Amino acid sequence: MPAAYFKPPVFHVEIVMPESLHYVAEAEPWATYRLEDGSVIRVKIVMTHIHLEGFLPDGRPNYRINFQQIVDVTPGEHLKDTPIGKKEQTK
């Protein structure tokens, strides 16, 4: 028996020349995660460009958005003085 498949709906989009839009960032918050080893990882997404590429049949705008992912890592206290890739020397 052939596997069932999902056929996505077809959207007809009015094609126009992409128009670059000016924007103002109202907020660009960091998401903060504390790991069990004491490290803290912060991430956020910053939008770099937005273009209006047309409109969907129901009138909603169709945007192309470019963004950058920013990651900040603060190691836990016990990891700060540990050289990476260096094995402990035994005497």
HELIX and SHEET records of a PDB file:
HELIX    1   1 GLU A   77  LEU A   79  5                                   3    
SHEET    1   A 3 GLU A  14  SER A  20  0                                        
SHEET    2   A 3 VAL A  40  PHE A  55 -1                                        
SHEET    3   A 3 ALA A  31  ARG A  34 -1                                        
SHEET    1   B 3 GLU A  14  SER A  20  0                                        
SHEET    2   B 3 VAL A  40  PHE A  55 -1                                        
SHEET    3   B 3 PRO A  61  THR A  74 -1                                        
END                                                                             
